[in-house]
Amino acid sequence: MQGRIDEFVGLQGNPGTASSYRSAVRRYLDFIYGPQRKGRMVTREEARQYEDLAEKYMTGEHNYTVDIQRFAASLNAMKSPPKSAQFWLSVVREFLKVQGIVISDDLWKMTKRRGPKGRLARTREATFNRDLIQRIIPYMEVQTRAVFLTMLSSGMRVGETLKLTLEDIHLDEEPVRIALPGDVTKNGDPRTTFISREAAAAVRAWLEIRDRWMKASQNRNAGLLAFHKKEHLAKVIEGDDRLFPLHSSTILESFTRSLKKAGVDEIDPKTNRRRVHMHQCRKFFRTVMAQRMPVDVVELLMGHNGYLSDAYVRYTDDEIRQYYLQAEGAVCVGISDDVAEAIVGEQMGRQLNALQEENAALRDELNQVQRQIALMGAMQADVAAHPEVLQALIDARIRAMKGSGDL
């Protein structure tokens, strides 16, 4: 029989959303009963404890409206990030509603007032520019570099990137196209984006070792799992067609190691969070690409709601591709500025050649039209000078038509 938490998160269609909802409910139960988790990851036994506590909480005598307000006040006291706190509170409210406990709108307003204020992140992020990125990239593992550059040059989220299959990426096209299906994107809408040639090279380097890496990772913890009699947790690689068959925690840990080796692993003393993180890839893409192409095209590539319907109507796939080619140099970050500009120059050169060819073809067509106009003008001049000749031709044509019975 499913517990209350599993039943609640099972209502969420997206696995990532379900995981976030589960964490929020457990955080609330930690506040009510005290922390239950000993390590960074929740064990099976701890998961059962959370289910038992959820059952105890919902069947016991509690003032739920007071509890959620106390929870909000505790988040404020701990100086939790405002957006994260608002999400946790909303999940708890929804969880209670599913259990038959409704928090009225007035009480909800009061609850939110007790929580952390503000709409912006409290962590002071480091300036995420090309100089910082160039310091980090040399210390990245092959798979981390491929994921990082793919995200940086496409505007994709880390969850979307790690769900891509080998069929979703088209390495034979220029620029390399990524077709995200609806079951991969956050909003459920399929979309298309592109990656830079720099990112494509990193992906190809990763694909050369992907199969060997997967086999090695499968065997890496085999002895430990056997010792603890947990062979059922062994990684299954057969049939895994993901481009990056990695867990998000694996890639984030690898990225953190890169920050430490590069000497840029700074922690914000007020929030205890890292000042450099992978979500900044998406922010970087939005900032630099918006300087070189229409903003709604950038939002379309990123999959932001509100832009999809209008942008899809206004721009064709080829137009979006051309916009990306023009702006690609902005997201070529692991290379020097002069090389990035050379890429842009090469792309502009190809476009200039195409325009010159098109211009020559148009000139040929214009010359033909001008010759036809000149011929028609000469014919009109002849007719004007000798109207009797035209009249004779007309009379002859009429007689011929009468003779044939056409008139």
Backbone torsions as a table, in degrees:
resi	resn	phi	psi	omega
1	MET	NA	133.6	-179.2
2	GLN	-70.7	142.9	173.5
3	GLY	-79.8	172.5	-176.9
4	ARG	-64.6	-36.6	-179.0
5	ILE	-69.5	-49.6	-179.9
6	ASP	-61.0	-37.7	179.0
7	GLU	-65.2	-39.6	179.9
8	PHE	-67.2	-50.5	-177.6
9	VAL	-70.5	-21.3	176.9
10	GLY	-66.3	-15.9	178.0
11	LEU	-76.6	-13.7	-178.6
12	GLN	-89.2	129.3	-176.7
13	GLY	-74.3	-33.1	-176.2
14	ASN	-90.6	126.4	-179.3
15	PRO	-58.4	-37.6	178.9
16	GLY	-64.6	-42.0	177.8
17	THR	-64.4	-41.7	179.4
18	ALA	-59.7	-42.1	179.6
19	SER	-64.1	-41.2	179.4
20	SER	-65.9	-39.4	178.7
21	TYR	-65.2	-41.8	179.8
22	ARG	-62.2	-42.9	179.5
23	SER	-62.8	-38.4	-179.5
24	ALA	-65.5	-43.5	179.5
25	VAL	-65.3	-41.3	178.7
26	ARG	-64.5	-36.6	177.4
27	ARG	-62.0	-40.5	178.8
28	TYR	-64.6	-44.1	178.8
29	LEU	-65.8	-33.5	174.2
30	ASP	-61.2	-38.4	178.8
31	PHE	-67.2	-40.1	-176.8
32	ILE	-73.1	-45.0	-171.7
33	TYR	-112.6	-4.7	-175.5
34	GLY	98.1	154.9	-177.1
35	PRO	-58.0	135.7	179.8
36	GLN	-107.7	-22.3	-174.6
37	ARG	-90.8	129.4	-179.0
38	LYS	-91.7	-37.3	-178.7
39	GLY	-107.4	-168.9	-179.9
40	ARG	-74.0	-32.6	179.7
41	MET	-107.8	144.7	178.7
42	VAL	-78.9	126.5	177.9
43	THR	-80.8	170.6	178.5
44	ARG	-61.4	-41.2	179.9
45	GLU	-64.6	-41.5	178.6
46	GLU	-66.8	-35.5	177.0
47	ALA	-62.3	-39.4	177.7
48	ARG	-67.2	-36.4	177.7
49	GLN	-62.3	-41.3	178.0
50	TYR	-63.0	-39.9	178.1
51	GLU	-64.5	-40.2	178.2
52	ASP	-64.1	-40.7	179.4
53	LEU	-67.5	-37.8	177.5
54	ALA	-62.4	-41.8	177.8
55	GLU	-64.9	-43.7	179.7
56	LYS	-62.4	-41.8	-177.1
57	TYR	-66.3	-43.3	-174.7
58	MET	-78.4	-17.7	179.3
59	THR	-103.4	-5.7	179.4
60	GLY	-91.0	-176.4	179.7
61	GLU	-97.0	107.1	-178.0
62	HIS	-137.9	149.0	171.3
63	ASN	-94.5	92.8	-171.1
64	TYR	-64.1	-35.3	-179.3
65	THR	-67.8	-35.2	177.1
66	VAL	-73.0	-40.1	-179.0
67	ASP	-59.7	-44.5	-176.9
68	ILE	-70.5	-29.8	175.6
69	GLN	-71.0	-37.3	175.9
70	ARG	-65.5	-37.6	177.7
71	PHE	-62.7	-43.3	178.6
72	ALA	-62.3	-42.6	180.0
73	ALA	-65.0	-36.0	178.9
74	SER	-66.5	-38.1	177.8
75	LEU	-63.8	-36.7	178.0
76	ASN	-68.4	-40.8	-179.7
77	ALA	-65.4	-33.9	179.4
78	MET	-82.4	-0.3	-178.9
79	LYS	57.2	44.2	177.6
80	SER	-66.9	149.8	176.9
81	PRO	-56.6	131.1	-175.3
82	PRO	-54.7	-45.6	-177.3
83	LYS	-67.0	-39.3	178.1
84	SER	-64.8	-43.8	-179.7
85	ALA	-62.5	-42.1	178.5
86	GLN	-62.0	-37.4	178.2
87	PHE	-66.6	-47.0	-179.6
88	TRP	-59.8	-43.4	-179.8
89	LEU	-64.5	-40.9	179.3
90	SER	-64.0	-38.9	179.0
91	VAL	-65.6	-43.6	179.5
92	VAL	-62.7	-41.6	178.1
93	ARG	-60.9	-42.8	179.3
94	GLU	-67.0	-38.6	177.9
95	PHE	-61.1	-46.3	178.7
96	LEU	-62.7	-38.2	179.6
97	LYS	-63.1	-41.5	177.7
98	VAL	-62.4	-31.3	178.8
99	GLN	-83.3	0.5	177.6
100	GLY	96.9	7.3	179.3
101	ILE	-105.7	113.4	-175.8
102	VAL	-102.8	124.3	174.5
103	ILE	-91.5	115.9	-176.7
104	SER	-64.3	162.5	-179.2
105	ASP	-62.0	-39.0	-180.0
106	ASP	-64.9	-43.8	178.2
107	LEU	-67.5	-32.2	178.9
108	TRP	-67.7	-40.1	176.3
109	LYS	-61.2	-41.0	178.6
110	MET	-64.4	-39.3	179.9
111	THR	-63.5	-45.6	-178.7
112	LYS	-64.7	-32.3	178.8
113	ARG	-66.2	-27.3	-179.6
114	ARG	-82.1	-15.9	-179.0
115	GLY	-83.5	-179.4	179.6
116	PRO	-59.9	140.5	-179.9
117	LYS	-93.7	157.6	176.0
118	GLY	106.0	160.0	-179.6
119	ARG	-119.3	-7.8	-178.9
120	LEU	-102.6	156.4	178.0
121	ALA	-64.7	141.1	-178.7
122	ARG	-84.5	-21.4	179.0
123	THR	-70.9	129.3	177.6
124	ARG	-83.3	101.9	-175.7
125	GLU	-73.5	149.4	175.2
126	ALA	-71.0	155.3	176.9
127	THR	-67.5	112.8	-174.3
128	PHE	-95.6	87.7	-177.7
129	ASN	-123.6	-176.1	-175.8
130	ARG	-63.2	-36.1	-179.8
131	ASP	-62.0	-45.6	179.3
132	LEU	-65.2	-42.6	-178.9
133	ILE	-62.4	-41.3	-179.9
134	GLN	-66.3	-23.8	175.5
135	ARG	-75.3	-30.2	-174.4
136	ILE	-86.7	-41.5	-171.1
137	ILE	-53.9	-41.8	-178.3
138	PRO	-59.6	-22.0	-177.6
139	TYR	-96.0	3.7	-178.3
140	MET	-84.6	143.3	172.0
141	GLU	-70.5	163.1	-174.0
142	VAL	-56.5	-48.0	-177.2
143	GLN	-68.0	-35.7	-179.8
144	THR	-69.0	-40.8	177.9
145	ARG	-62.2	-41.0	-179.5
146	ALA	-65.5	-43.5	178.5
147	VAL	-65.0	-46.0	-177.1
148	PHE	-60.1	-50.8	-178.0
149	LEU	-69.3	-31.7	175.6
150	THR	-63.4	-47.1	178.3
151	MET	-63.4	-44.8	-174.3
152	LEU	-63.4	-35.9	-174.2
153	SER	-98.6	-0.4	-178.2
154	SER	-119.5	-21.0	-176.3
155	GLY	81.3	9.6	-179.2
156	MET	-77.9	154.7	173.1
157	ARG	-78.9	160.4	-179.3
158	VAL	-63.9	-38.4	178.8
159	GLY	-64.2	-39.8	177.9
160	GLU	-65.9	-41.8	-177.7
161	THR	-62.9	-42.0	-176.3
162	LEU	-77.6	-8.8	177.3
163	LYS	-96.9	-6.4	-178.7
164	LEU	-62.8	143.2	173.6
165	THR	-102.0	170.0	179.8
166	LEU	-62.8	-27.2	-179.8
167	GLU	-77.3	-16.6	-176.4
168	ASP	-80.2	-17.7	-177.8
169	ILE	-108.0	134.6	-175.7
170	HIS	-115.7	87.4	-175.4
171	LEU	-73.6	-10.6	-179.4
172	ASP	-87.8	-1.1	-178.7
173	GLU	-105.4	161.0	177.5
174	GLU	-131.6	118.3	-4.7
175	PRO	-70.2	162.9	-180.0
176	VAL	-61.4	126.0	-176.1
177	ARG	-98.2	141.2	173.7
178	ILE	-121.0	121.7	179.2
179	ALA	-102.2	104.7	-178.2
180	LEU	-86.5	118.4	176.3
181	PRO	-73.3	163.7	-176.3
182	GLY	-62.2	-29.3	-178.7
183	ASP	-78.8	-0.2	178.4
184	VAL	-102.8	-36.9	-173.9
185	THR	-74.8	157.8	-178.0
186	LYS	-67.3	-39.4	-176.4
187	ASN	-92.6	-0.2	177.0
188	GLY	84.5	0.2	-179.9
189	ASP	-98.9	130.0	176.4
190	PRO	-67.7	150.4	177.8
191	ARG	-154.6	169.9	178.9
192	THR	-120.2	139.9	172.6
193	THR	-143.1	-178.7	-175.9
194	PHE	-135.4	163.3	173.4
195	ILE	-126.1	157.4	-178.2
196	SER	-73.1	164.6	175.9
197	ARG	-64.7	-30.6	175.7
198	GLU	-63.1	-46.0	178.4
199	ALA	-67.1	-38.5	179.5
200	ALA	-61.6	-39.2	178.0
201	ALA	-64.4	-39.1	178.4
202	ALA	-66.6	-38.6	178.2
203	VAL	-65.4	-42.7	179.1
204	ARG	-62.8	-39.2	177.8
205	ALA	-63.7	-38.4	177.7
206	TRP	-66.9	-41.5	-177.8
207	LEU	-64.4	-26.1	178.3
208	GLU	-66.0	-28.5	-178.0
209	ILE	-114.0	1.0	-173.2
210	ARG	-55.1	-50.4	-176.4
211	ASP	-63.8	-42.2	179.0
212	ARG	-64.9	-39.6	179.4
213	TRP	-63.3	-42.2	-179.1
214	MET	-64.0	-42.1	179.5
215	LYS	-66.6	-40.1	179.1
216	ALA	-65.3	-40.9	-179.2
217	SER	-67.7	-30.5	178.5
218	GLN	-67.4	-37.3	-177.2
219	ASN	-87.4	-12.7	-171.0
220	ARG	-60.1	-43.3	-176.0
221	ASN	-109.5	16.9	-176.2
222	ALA	-61.5	-44.3	-178.9
223	GLY	-64.9	-41.7	-179.8
224	LEU	-64.3	-42.7	179.0
225	LEU	-64.9	-38.8	179.0
226	ALA	-65.9	-39.8	-179.7
227	PHE	-61.4	-39.6	-179.6
228	HIS	-90.8	6.0	179.6
229	LYS	56.4	46.1	178.9
230	LYS	-125.9	42.2	180.0
231	GLU	-59.6	-23.1	-179.2
232	HIS	-66.2	-15.6	179.3
233	LEU	-90.0	1.2	-178.8
234	ALA	-61.0	143.2	-178.8
235	LYS	-68.5	133.9	177.5
236	VAL	-101.2	119.2	-176.4
237	ILE	-105.2	-18.6	179.3
238	GLU	-64.4	127.9	177.4
239	GLY	81.4	2.4	178.4
240	ASP	-81.8	102.7	-176.0
241	ASP	-99.9	16.1	178.7
242	ARG	-68.1	142.6	177.2
243	LEU	-60.8	-43.5	177.5
244	PHE	-121.7	89.7	-178.0
245	PRO	-76.5	64.9	-175.5
246	LEU	-128.3	151.2	171.6
247	HIS	-84.8	150.1	-177.6
248	SER	-59.3	-37.2	-179.8
249	SER	-64.5	-34.4	179.3
250	THR	-64.3	-45.5	-177.5
251	ILE	-71.2	-35.0	179.5
252	LEU	-69.5	-37.8	177.2
253	GLU	-65.7	-41.5	178.1
254	SER	-63.5	-40.8	178.5
255	PHE	-63.2	-40.1	179.1
256	THR	-64.1	-39.6	176.7
257	ARG	-60.8	-37.9	178.4
258	SER	-63.8	-40.5	178.8
259	LEU	-62.4	-42.7	-178.6
260	LYS	-65.5	-43.6	-179.9
261	LYS	-64.7	-33.3	-179.9
262	ALA	-81.8	-8.2	179.3
263	GLY	75.7	27.0	-178.3
264	VAL	-124.6	21.9	-179.6
265	ASP	-85.8	76.2	-178.0
266	GLU	-91.9	142.7	178.8
267	ILE	-112.8	132.3	175.9
268	ASP	-72.0	120.5	-175.9
269	PRO	-65.8	-23.5	-177.8
270	LYS	-83.1	-35.5	-177.1
271	THR	-109.7	-10.3	-178.2
272	ASN	61.0	29.7	178.4
273	ARG	-114.7	155.2	-179.4
274	ARG	-69.4	142.4	-179.5
275	ARG	-85.0	-12.0	174.0
276	VAL	-123.0	126.7	-179.9
277	HIS	-147.8	165.5	-171.4
278	MET	-70.4	-23.0	178.9
279	HIS	-64.9	-19.5	178.0
280	GLN	-66.8	-17.9	174.7
281	CYS	-58.2	-44.1	-179.0
282	ARG	-67.3	-39.7	178.1
283	LYS	-66.3	-40.5	179.0
284	PHE	-61.7	-45.5	179.3
285	PHE	-57.9	-46.3	-178.2
286	ARG	-61.8	-40.3	-175.8
287	THR	-70.9	-52.2	-172.6
288	VAL	-76.6	-33.3	-178.2
289	MET	-74.8	-30.6	179.2
290	ALA	-66.8	-16.2	177.5
291	GLN	-83.7	-9.9	-174.2
292	ARG	-126.4	-5.9	177.9
293	MET	-148.8	163.5	179.3
294	PRO	-55.5	140.6	-176.0
295	VAL	-60.6	-38.4	-177.3
296	ASP	-68.9	-25.4	174.1
297	VAL	-69.8	-39.7	176.8
298	VAL	-61.8	-45.9	179.9
299	GLU	-63.8	-34.8	177.7
300	LEU	-64.7	-44.9	178.7
301	LEU	-63.5	-32.9	-178.5
302	MET	-82.6	-16.4	179.1
303	GLY	80.6	29.8	177.8
304	HIS	-75.7	133.9	177.8
305	ASN	-63.2	148.5	177.7
306	GLY	98.3	-22.3	180.0
307	TYR	-103.1	-19.2	-169.6
308	LEU	-62.5	-51.5	-173.8
309	SER	-63.8	-48.9	-177.7
310	ASP	-67.0	-44.0	-176.3
311	ALA	-67.2	-37.6	179.8
312	TYR	-64.1	-31.3	179.4
313	VAL	-73.8	-39.0	-172.3
314	ARG	-80.4	-31.3	-172.1
315	TYR	-119.5	135.0	174.9
316	THR	-84.0	165.3	178.7
317	ASP	-59.8	-38.7	-179.0
318	ASP	-68.9	-36.3	178.2
319	GLU	-64.5	-42.2	179.2
320	ILE	-64.4	-41.0	177.8
321	ARG	-60.5	-44.4	-179.0
322	GLN	-65.0	-39.4	176.9
323	TYR	-60.8	-41.6	-179.8
324	TYR	-64.8	-43.2	179.2
325	LEU	-58.9	-40.5	179.9
326	GLN	-65.4	-33.2	-174.4
327	ALA	-98.8	-1.7	-171.5
328	GLU	-55.9	-36.0	-178.5
329	GLY	-57.5	-25.9	-178.2
330	ALA	-68.5	-25.5	-178.0
331	VAL	-110.0	15.3	170.7
332	CYS	-92.3	89.6	-164.7
333	VAL	-102.5	-21.2	-177.6
334	GLY	-85.8	1.6	-178.6
335	ILE	-116.6	166.5	-176.5
336	SER	-71.8	161.7	-178.3
337	ASP	-60.2	-38.6	-176.8
338	ASP	-68.2	-34.7	176.9
339	VAL	-69.4	-41.1	178.1
340	ALA	-60.3	-42.2	179.0
341	GLU	-68.8	-30.1	177.1
342	ALA	-65.7	-36.8	176.6
343	ILE	-62.2	-45.6	177.9
344	VAL	-62.4	-42.0	179.9
345	GLY	-62.8	-39.4	177.8
346	GLU	-63.7	-42.7	179.6
347	GLN	-64.8	-43.8	179.2
348	MET	-65.0	-34.7	177.2
349	GLY	-63.2	-42.7	177.9
350	ARG	-62.8	-41.6	179.6
351	GLN	-66.3	-36.9	178.9
352	LEU	-65.2	-42.2	177.7
353	ASN	-60.8	-41.7	179.3
354	ALA	-63.6	-40.5	178.8
355	LEU	-66.4	-37.8	179.1
356	GLN	-65.7	-40.9	177.1
357	GLU	-63.8	-42.2	179.1
358	GLU	-65.1	-38.6	179.8
359	ASN	-65.1	-40.8	178.3
360	ALA	-63.3	-42.2	178.8
361	ALA	-63.2	-40.3	179.3
362	LEU	-66.1	-36.9	178.0
363	ARG	-64.4	-40.0	177.8
364	ASP	-61.2	-44.9	178.9
365	GLU	-62.6	-40.6	-180.0
366	LEU	-64.2	-40.7	178.9
367	ASN	-62.8	-40.7	178.5
368	GLN	-63.0	-44.1	179.6
369	VAL	-63.0	-42.3	-179.8
370	GLN	-64.0	-38.4	177.6
371	ARG	-64.7	-40.2	178.9
372	GLN	-64.8	-39.8	179.1
373	ILE	-64.9	-41.8	179.6
374	ALA	-63.1	-41.2	178.8
375	LEU	-63.5	-43.0	178.0
376	MET	-64.1	-36.6	178.7
377	GLY	-65.2	-40.7	178.8
378	ALA	-64.6	-40.3	179.0
379	MET	-64.2	-40.7	178.9
380	GLN	-64.6	-36.6	178.9
381	ALA	-65.6	-41.1	178.3
382	ASP	-62.2	-42.9	-179.2
383	VAL	-64.5	-41.3	-179.4
384	ALA	-64.9	-35.3	-178.3
385	ALA	-76.8	-29.9	-177.8
386	HIS	-132.8	71.4	-178.2
387	PRO	-64.3	-27.0	-177.4
388	GLU	-67.1	-30.5	178.3
389	VAL	-65.5	-44.1	178.8
390	LEU	-63.6	-40.3	179.8
391	GLN	-64.0	-39.0	178.5
392	ALA	-63.6	-40.6	178.0
393	LEU	-63.3	-40.9	179.6
394	ILE	-65.5	-44.1	-179.4
395	ASP	-63.0	-41.2	179.8
396	ALA	-63.8	-38.7	-179.9
397	ARG	-66.9	-38.9	179.2
398	ILE	-65.3	-43.3	179.2
399	ARG	-62.8	-38.1	-178.9
400	ALA	-67.0	-37.4	-178.5
401	MET	-70.5	-36.3	177.2
402	LYS	-67.3	-38.4	-178.5
403	GLY	-66.4	-30.1	-178.5
404	SER	-88.7	-5.5	179.8
405	GLY	83.9	8.8	178.8
406	ASP	-73.1	-19.5	178.0
407	LEU	-112.6	NA	NA
